[in-house]
């Protein structure tokens, strides 16, 4: 809340730039916290913010105290009751309805996965509804998300399990779950991080980027996300990007880079790993981002052989460099004109 002060007011306080220097942050960040009601301030009649430095420092330090850390037994746990507890202890303030909707969806999906799939006994929760960023973590001491998928789907390794997870519609309990929760969570939030079985998968939707790497988190699974409290992105629009007119989850993306075993993609076996399960969709983007080259066998398996076997699935190659586009174009041409193929 701000108070309007006349220019003759005896109050002696710091202006925004001085506060920024005192706190060691940018003026725009101070302005953002002030707008969110985190930093108390007053307004002159000319519209300038005035801050009491001691009061501002105390309020700035209290931001980090709006954190809830819980360790809970999984047995009998319900995700909505934990969410209600978090909102009672550290509610989201100053955020848009869209931000709260996304945070609620992501948190309850991650906690539900820990409850139903981890096989663990306890879950840890960390909740930080900051004015600048809403953060949450859900960890468990179970088998690990990638190990669960690898075991139940009989995949060769954890990296293959990660790659399958990114396609969507992957679940180890098809009678109870659609396999869509982690997929849509990773796309709804601004930043998503999943660690298990010494493997890490991150999705940065602010930059349109993804990455895989090593993790030291064992045992179990650690999932985390960040949401901009000022976002206007609607959760329903996230779903619409992957659903058809009948609201069925019909579109997805196969990220070729996730199936890499060497420096390039040359074999039909690599293509088959990429394509496994994609017949469940009506449209699939084949994303070649960060892929330097593909071989004739890989391209032929995807865009001629598999495409002819699944004519109801539309394959859309994206993010190709010139070399990849040439190989894909040849395979597509051979599908349309088999007589053009050479031995």
C-alpha positions, 0 to 999 in steps of 0.5 A: 500500500502506498501513501500520497505525500506532498513535496513539503512532507518532513519524511526523509526516505530513499528513492528507488535507485538508492534502494536498489544500490543498498539491496544489490539488485536492479531498479526494475527488480525493486519496482517489481517488488514494490508493485507486488506489495512486497516492499512498503513505500510511499508516493510523492504527489509527483508519483515518485516512490519513497522507501524507508531503508530499514523497513525496506531491508527488513521486508526484502529479507522476509521474502526468503522466509515465505518458504514452506518445507514439509516432509510427509508420509505418502500413505493416505496423502492427498495432493489437494490437502497439501496444496490447501495447507501451502496456501494457508501457510504461504499463500500466493500474493500479487499473482495473476489468476493464470499463474495460480492456476498453472502453479496449482496444476503443476504442484498437484500433478507432481505430488500425485505422481509421487503418491501413485507411482514412486513406490516410496514412503515419504515425500518432501515439499518445498514451496516458495511463492515469491513476488518475482517467481513462484517456485516449488519442489516435490521429492520422494524416496521411491524407485525413481521416475525413469527406473519405473518407466524403464522397468514397466515398459521394458526399455533398455536404459533410463535415457530411453525412459526419459525420451519416452516420457517426453512424448506424452501418453506414457504411464505405468498405470494405464487403468488409473492414469492417462500419462499426460500429467508430467508432459503437460506440466513440463509445458505449462510452467516457465521452467521444469526440472526432473531428476532421477536415476542420476539423470536430469531433464530440464525444460525452459519454456521462456527460451523454448529450450530443453536439455538433459544431463547428469544428476546426483539425486538418488534415490527417488525423484526430485521434480521442480518448477518455476512460474512467473507470477505475472504470466497471462498464459492460460492453462487451457491454451497449453492444452489446446496446443496438443489437443484436437477439436474433440479435446483429445490429446492428439498432437505431440513432439518427438525430439530427435536429440533425446534419442542420440547414442552418438554424434549423428543419427544414422541407423534404423534402430535409432529411428524406431526408438524415436517412433515407438508409440507415436501411432497414438497421435494424429500429428507429430512434430519431429524436432531436429533442434541441435541435430547436426546430421542424419543418415539415409537409413534413419530418414528413410525409416521415419519419413518413408517406411513408418509414414507409409505404415501410419498414413493417419499420422501427419509427420511435421519435421521442424528445426532442420539444418540444410543437411538434415532437410536434404535427407528428410526431403529425399525420404519424403520424395521416395515415399511419394514416388517409389520408382525414384528410389535407387539401390 
